[in-house]
Amino acid sequence: MLTNGILRSLHVVVDQFPNQFHYVPLFRINDRTASPPLDGHLLAVIKQDFFNGSRPPQMGLYQENLSCRGPNTAGAPALFREQNNTYTMIQALQSWLTLAPYNSPGSTDPCLVTTVPNDRTTAVSGPEVGIQHAYQTFGCRYFEIYLSDLLHPGFANEFEQWSKILNSPLTSVSAASYSGATLARESIVAAFGANLASATVAATTTPLPTTLGGSTIKVRDSAGTDRLAPLFFVSPTQINYQIPAGTATGPAMMTITNGDSIASAGTVQIAAVAPGLFTANASGQGFAAAVTLRVKADSTQSFEPVAQFDPAQNKFVAIPVDLGPESDQVFLILFGTGIRLRSSLSAVSAKLGGVDAQAPFAGAQGSFVGLDQVNVRLARSLIGRGEVDVALTVDGQAANTVRINIGGQPTAGFSKLSVIYLPRPND
């Protein structure tokens, strides 16, 4: 009855004020103490009714307090990480001027804001501690701040800095697929924002620099470790960078500094694998940025493009792949990122036009920073299929679908598969 009553009340408010955004306070769901089962149940039904993707979210979730120790209940992570496009607001538990909002008396927690154990009256740090934790861990962008803290001159710089960050969000996506749901460490990433750099500059040396045109990107991972990201290119609205090697899986915060001031920041989820394939038009869609490798019976090899730019149509068009005589073996060489840390080669699968294809290699390309390569054998049964989708899956994660064109006249039957050593293009 209680659950139904709460849901009815929420629906009444949302339906009566359809053009307004509403916050739902969840006072008992917090990450300091274990939540009663009822709290988790209410969260589940609220998410099912309002955050199920059937309509744009009209509601944000408001958590009463937050512990710098991190979430220790099932409710808190679900509250923040599974609400997709909704908004979250967090309240400071108490004024930073008078109480330590994230700790118990005498705590040795690194977020302790008092100088003397059991003394909860002398604050030595400010709101940045809690805001950064909530922003990095949960992607929280809205905070309730006590007026006494807001007006305190000692916190002015912190509030000004975080105001810039929260109002100038940084969006990081795979530079290949332009998907940002999850990014892989060591992958190539494109970040979009405002005032990211004072000029447009491209890196000209390897190893890549970590400062370019006066801009840097600091990556703080889920273990709290800070690393500077290698930079490919910087401009006022876009920076291409590599997720540093060793970045821990889980939530990470990217902070861009332009000169002496923070320009923008954003959060991403880091994983070992997040496959993305480059395309000819650099959109993450359409024809693959790929080549074919032809191996003849006498072991001679040649590379051929699969797409080219047509000035008359002002777009990339496919070059049909000729599989040649039966004595030829032809491999599609795809270029991508977020693939190299696959668990095993057997965890890599490919389909062309819905037909399973062998992938004898998937890993680092070897010549370009962050670039990965996947070699796929083209079966002769594909002759004459025309445009087909290329679907790649790595460790259960699907890459963006790309396309190629298979030319020729269809023939019946399959050719025998022989095993050969397939080098990388630069071997």
Residue pairs with C-beta under 8 A, 6 or more apart in sequence:
2 38
3 41
3 42
3 45
6 42
6 46
7 45
7 46
7 49
10 22
10 24
10 46
10 49
10 50
10 59
11 49
13 22
14 22
14 50
14 58
14 59
18 58
20 58
21 58
21 59
21 60
21 87
22 58
22 59
22 60
23 59
23 60
23 61
23 62
23 87
23 89
24 46
24 59
24 60
24 61
24 62
25 62
25 64
26 39
26 42
26 43
26 61
26 62
26 63
26 64
26 75
26 79
27 64
28 35
28 36
28 39
29 35
29 39
29 40
29 43
29 63
29 73
29 75
29 76
29 79
30 63
30 64
30 65
30 66
30 67
30 73
30 75
30 76
31 66
31 67
31 69
31 70
31 71
31 72
31 73
31 76
32 65
32 67
32 69
32 72
33 73
34 72
34 73
35 73
35 74
35 75
35 76
39 75
40 74
40 75
40 78
43 75
43 78
43 79
44 78
47 78
47 82
47 83
50 57
50 58
50 59
50 86
51 57
51 59
51 82
51 83
51 84
51 86
53 84
56 85
57 83
57 84
57 85
57 86
57 87
59 86
60 86
60 87
60 88
60 89
60 142
61 79
61 80
61 83
61 86
61 87
61 88
61 89
62 88
62 89
62 90
62 91
62 144
63 76
63 79
63 80
63 88
63 89
63 90
63 91
64 91
64 93
65 90
65 91
65 92
65 93
65 101
66 90
66 93
66 102
66 130
66 133
66 134
67 102
67 103
68 102
68 103
68 109
68 110
68 111
68 129
68 130
68 133
69 102
69 109
69 111
70 133
70 137
71 77
71 137
79 88
79 138
80 88
80 137
80 138
80 139
80 140
81 138
81 139
87 141
87 142
88 138
88 139
88 140
88 141
88 142
89 140
89 142
89 143
89 144
90 130
90 134
90 138
90 140
90 142
90 143
90 144
91 143
91 144
92 101
92 127
92 130
92 143
92 144
92 145
92 146
92 149
93 99
93 101
93 102
94 100
94 101
94 146
95 101
95 146
95 148
95 149
96 113
96 123
96 125
96 126
96 127
96 130
96 146
96 149
96 152
96 155
97 123
97 146
97 148
97 149
97 152
98 120
98 121
98 123
99 120
99 121
100 107
100 112
100 113
100 114
100 120
100 123
101 113
101 130
102 109
102 111
102 112
102 113
102 129
102 130
102 133
103 109
103 111
103 112
103 113
105 117
105 118
105 120
106 117
106 118
111 129
111 130
111 133
113 123
113 124
113 125
113 129
114 120
114 121
114 122
114 123
114 124
115 122
115 124
116 122
126 149
126 154
126 155
126 158
127 143
127 145
127 149
127 155
127 158
127 159
127 162
128 158
128 161
128 162
131 143
131 158
131 162
132 253
134 140
134 143
135 141
135 162
135 165
135 166
135 253
135 265
135 267
136 220
136 251
136 252
136 253
136 267
137 251
138 251
139 251
139 267
141 166
141 169
145 159
149 155
150 159
161 262
164 261
164 262
164 263
164 264
165 255
165 262
165 264
165 265
168 193
168 194
168 195
168 263
168 264
169 193
169 264
169 265
169 266
170 191
170 192
170 193
170 196
170 254
170 256
170 264
170 265
170 266
171 180
171 191
171 192
171 193
171 266
172 180
172 183
172 189
172 190
172 191
172 192
172 254
172 266
172 268
173 179
173 180
173 183
173 189
173 190
173 191
173 192
174 180
174 183
174 187
174 188
174 189
174 190
174 274
174 276
174 284
174 337
174 338
175 187
175 188
175 189
175 190
175 240
175 276
175 278
175 337
176 188
176 276
176 277
176 278
176 279
176 284
176 335
176 336
176 337
176 338
176 400
177 275
177 276
177 277
177 284
177 336
177 399
177 400
178 190
178 276
178 283
178 284
178 400
179 274
179 276
179 284
179 400
180 268
181 269
181 274
182 268
182 269
182 270
182 271
182 274
182 397
183 189
183 243
183 268
183 269
183 270
183 271
183 274
183 338
184 243
184 270
184 271
184 272
184 273
184 274
184 275
184 337
184 338
184 339
184 341
185 243
185 244
185 245
185 246
185 247
185 249
185 270
185 271
185 272
185 341
186 242
186 243
186 244
186 245
186 340
186 341
186 370
187 242
187 243
187 274
187 276
187 337
187 338
187 370
188 232
188 240
188 241
188 242
188 337
188 369
188 370
188 371
189 240
189 241
189 242
189 243
190 238
190 239
190 240
191 217
191 238
191 239
191 240
191 241
191 254
191 256
191 266
192 237
192 238
193 237
193 256
193 263
193 264
193 266
194 236
194 237
194 263
194 264
195 236
195 258
195 263
195 264
196 215
196 234
196 235
196 236
196 237
196 238
196 239
196 256
196 258
196 263
196 264
197 212
197 213
197 214
197 215
197 234
197 235
197 236
197 239
197 258
197 263
198 213
198 214
198 215
198 236
198 258
198 259
199 213
199 214
199 234
199 235
199 236
200 213
200 233
200 234
200 235
200 236
201 212
201 213
201 233
201 234
201 235
202 232
202 233
203 209
203 212
203 231
203 232
203 233
206 369
207 230
207 369
208 230
208 231
208 232
208 242
208 369
209 230
209 231
210 216
210 217
210 228
210 229
210 230
210 231
211 228
211 231
212 231
212 233
212 234
213 234
214 258
214 259
215 231
215 234
215 239
215 256
215 257
215 258
215 259
215 263
216 228
216 229
216 231
216 256
216 257
217 228
217 229
217 231
217 239
217 241
217 254
217 255
217 256
217 257
218 226
218 227
218 228
218 229
218 254
218 255
218 257
219 226
219 227
219 228
219 229
219 243
219 244
219 247
219 252
219 253
219 254
220 226
220 252
220 253
220 255
221 227
221 247
221 248
221 250
221 252
221 270
222 248
222 249
222 250
222 251
222 252
222 270
223 248
225 246
225 247
225 248
227 244
227 246
227 247
228 244
229 241
229 242
229 243
229 244
229 254
230 241
230 242
230 244
230 369
231 239
231 240
231 241
232 240
232 241
232 242
232 369
233 239
233 240
234 240
239 256
242 369
242 370
243 270
247 270
248 270
249 270
249 271
249 272
250 269
250 270
251 267
251 268
251 269
251 270
252 267
252 268
252 269
252 270
253 265
253 266
253 267
254 265
254 266
254 267
254 268
255 262
255 264
255 265
256 262
256 263
256 264
256 265
257 263
271 397
272 341
272 343
272 395
273 338
273 339
273 341
273 342
273 343
273 394
273 395
273 397
274 338
274 397
275 336
275 337
275 338
275 339
275 392
275 393
275 394
275 397
275 398
275 399
276 284
276 336
276 337
276 338
276 399
276 400
277 284
277 288
277 289
277 334
277 335
277 336
277 390
277 392
277 399
277 400
277 402
278 288
278 289
278 335
278 336
278 337
279 285
279 286
279 287
279 288
279 289
279 400
279 402
280 286
280 287
280 288
280 289
280 307
280 309
280 316
281 287
281 315
281 316
282 289
284 400
285 400
285 402
286 316
286 402
286 403
287 306
287 307
287 316
287 317
287 318
287 402
287 403
287 404
287 405
288 306
288 307
288 332
288 334
288 390
288 402
288 403
288 404
289 307
289 335
290 306
290 307
290 332
290 333
290 334
290 335
290 402
290 404
291 303
291 304
291 305
291 306
291 333
291 425
292 303
292 304
292 306
292 321
292 330
292 331
292 332
292 333
292 378
293 301
293 302
293 303
293 330
293 331
293 333
293 375
293 422
293 425
294 301
294 302
294 303
294 304
294 324
294 328
294 329
294 330
295 301
295 328
295 329
295 330
295 331
295 420
295 422
296 327
296 328
297 327
297 328
303 333
303 425
304 319
304 321
305 319
306 318
306 319
306 321
306 332
306 404
306 405
307 316
307 317
307 318
307 319
307 404
308 316
308 317
308 319
309 315
309 316
309 317
310 316
310 317
318 387
318 403
318 404
318 405
319 405
320 386
320 405
320 406
320 407
320 408
321 330
321 332
321 378
321 404
321 405
321 406
321 407
322 407
322 408
323 330
323 378
323 380
323 382
323 383
323 406
323 407
323 408
324 330
326 380
326 415
329 377
329 418
329 420
330 377
330 378
331 360
331 375
331 376
331 377
331 378
331 422
332 352
332 375
332 376
332 377
332 378
332 390
332 404
333 373
333 374
333 375
333 376
333 425
334 373
334 374
334 375
334 376
334 390
334 392
334 402
335 365
335 371
335 372
335 373
336 371
336 372
336 373
336 374
336 392
336 399
337 370
337 371
337 372
338 372
339 348
339 362
339 363
339 372
339 374
339 394
339 399
340 363
340 364
340 372
342 348
342 362
342 363
342 394
342 395
343 395
345 359
345 360
345 361
345 362
347 394
347 395
347 396
348 359
348 362
348 374
348 392
348 393
348 394
349 356
349 359
349 392
349 393
350 356
350 357
350 358
350 359
350 374
350 376
350 390
350 391
350 392
350 393
351 357
351 389
351 390
351 391
352 376
352 378
352 379
352 382
352 388
352 389
352 390
352 391
352 404
352 406
353 382
353 385
353 388
353 389
353 406
354 389
355 379
355 381
355 382
357 376
357 377
357 378
357 379
358 376
358 377
358 417
359 374
359 375
359 376
359 377
359 392
360 375
360 377
360 422
361 373
361 374
361 375
361 422
361 424
362 372
362 373
362 374
362 375
362 394
363 372
363 373
364 371
364 372
364 373
365 371
365 372
365 373
365 424
365 425
365 426
366 373
366 424
366 426
366 427
367 425
367 426
373 424
373 425
374 392
375 422
376 390
377 417
378 406
379 414
379 415
380 411
380 413
380 414
380 415
381 413
381 414
382 388
382 406
383 406
383 407
383 408
383 409
383 410
383 411
384 406
384 407
384 408
384 409
384 410
384 411
385 406
385 410
386 405
386 406
386 407
387 403
387 404
387 405
388 403
388 404
388 405
388 406
389 401
389 402
389 403
390 401
390 402
390 403
390 404
391 398
391 399
391 401
392 398
392 399
393 399
